[in-house]
Amino acid sequence: MIGAWKALLVEDYYRTIDFDWFKHRLVVVSVCVSAVFVIIVARLFFLQVVRGEKYRRLSQNNCIRLQSIAPPRGLIFDRNGVCIADNRPSFDLCLIPKDAKNADQTILKVSSLTGIPREKLKRNFVKNRTSNPYAPVLIAGDVGRDVLALAESHNFDLPGVVIKVKPRRYYLFDGKAAHIVGYAGIISRAELQSPAYRGYEPESYVGKYGAEKLYEPFLQGKYGGRQVEVNASGKVVRVLKTVEAESGNHVYLTIDFGLQQRAEALFKGLSGAAVAIDPRSGEVLAMVSSPSFSQNAFVNGMSAGQWHDLVKDPRNPLENKAIQAEYPPGSVYKIITAIAAMDEGVIDRDTAFFCPGYYKYGNRVFRCWRAGGHGSVSVVDALAQSCDVFFYQAGQKIGVERLAWYARGCGLGKPTGIALPSEDDGLVPTNRWKLERIGTKWQGGETLSVAIGQSYTLVTPIQMAVLTAAVANGGVLKRPVILKLIETPEGVILKRGKSVGTGVLPASPEALDIVREGMWKAVNDRKGTAWYSAHSRKMDISGKTGTAQVVASPQESDDDGNRKDVIRPHSWFVGYAPSDAPRIAVAVVVEHGGHGSSAAAPIARKIMEAYLENGG
């Protein structure tokens, strides 16, 4: 009876409202659990089957990466194979944002470990970061071996920090031949966006100036790459595949680096320029612009203060004075006046003018540099002794317009065509030029000044070197050449420099013979202006001195309050050697050097002697 009674009670319970509520809830929970399970299965199916290939690739990319290998830049040599621009290994600290997780914390660790200021590391990180989270971001470039050792020894404490080794430009003779070799630097954002630099990467080195920039397409090599496996911290576990970078091509310049060094040493403490040319080919043997600058400073980077000091230096070290500085030519211009006077029929070999030390023109008196005068002189002696009075009279008979025509025919007033950029034209004044520029007519007395290389006439040292080379080689104007050849690392020649004639001097053979005779006597006759300064016991030299008057304030002083010699004239000398078969032609200008025979001529003589004594 009791068992039957209990069964009836249980049956009644299941029929109550509470049991119905519980049953309803159980069904709801079961449905929800089943729905969640279906969603999970569907999501797994979507991830594993539908999108499985994509996530498989992403997984591989997280452990396998591609690293670029920077190519060594082509080397730069002189004509004899002396290496001037080389490469050296640079160790750069980089940070991969994705691997670093917390970049600020990692940078703080690097700073405390290496001693590099945190602000500097952070600034570099912000400046160099790209949109690619896996791209290494440069935070400290060209670190020393002590920093390198610390970073390597704390490798696991610095997640995302990697060391990149790349070739960095290095100038073996820093500051030497800087204006012709130029320098390389880190590519700018604007350059990266230019089609001319397609294929370059951030932090690539590119030519910025001089031959480095001029021959950039040849010097830049081709990037290589490697496929590497990395761990969770971004550290390389193993290298899977490597494609080596291809080195750039080598450039051989026409300069003789031994001669270049000798010429630069002669300019120590002086401002000015010198250009030496082979008159037979137009090849530039040496090009000096003094003072110079440090090329490695541009590669390594300089502070704002260093840059300010460089660009504000009154001696203009960044200016290539050989092709960009314009000077009054002084008496070296008398070469042109002599050619014009003879070819115009104003004078001949036997024409003589008397020089009492001055020349009256209208109500003005024009002085000769020799107060007592030269007496009666012919054109040969007038060139040798640089008689102003002779050329005053010759210039008066020629006139400014014909003088200008001959000057342009001798290569003045226009670029020589040298491959280096930003070459200046110089200035050949005429009546029309003065009307347009100054607003007044040309005065007859100004022609007398032009005839001796004063007044408004301006020339560059490269123009005077080309003119001197043309006088030496028989009258052919040649475009200055700085490239000897370009070859691959394997020795295959890709390009050679070419000797190009740009015209002939507007001078008859007889006139050129007379000019050469006058230049020979200027150096080798005891009455010549260059006898004491350019005459050589080692070889026969021909040349012409020049003294260019300068208009400047005599009150100008340096930073210490000392008066500078800014009103001293510029010193010129142009010449060639050997006189009978010239192999070198030289133009030298020393700023505020005084008379041409005192400053420029000795430098020119030593340059020519150094070249020819060494087999040039």
Secondary structure, 3 states (H helix, E strand, C coil): CHHHHHHHHHHHHHCCHHHHHHHHHHHHHHHHHHHHHHHHHHHHHHHHHHCHHHHHHHHHHHHEEEEEECCCCCCEECCCCCEEEEEEEEEEEEECHHHHCCHHHHHHHHHHHHCCCHHHHHHHHHHHCCCCCCCCEEEECCCCHHHHHHHHHCHHHCCCEEEEEEEEEEECCCCCCHHHHCEEEECCHHHHCCHHHCCCCCCCEEEEEHHHHHCHHHHCCECEEEEEEECCCCCEEEEEEEECCECCCEEEECCCHHHHHHHHHHCCCCCEEEEEECCCCCEEEEEEEECCCCHHHHHHCCCHHHHHHHHHCCCCCCCCCCCCCCECCHHHHHHHHHHHHHHCCCCCCCCEEEECCEEEECCEEEECCCCCCCEEEEHHHHHHHCCHHHHHHHHHHHCHHHHHHHHHHCCCCCCCCCCCCCCCCCECCCHHHHHHHCCCCCCHHHHHHHHCCCCCCEECHHHHHHHHHHHHHCCEEECCECEEEEECCCCCEEEECCCCEEEECCCCHHHHHHHHHHHHHHHHCCCCCCHHHHCCCCCCCEEEEEEECCCCCCCCECCCCCECCCCCCEEEEEEEECCCCCCEEEEEEECCCCCCCCCHHHHHHHHHHHHHHCCC
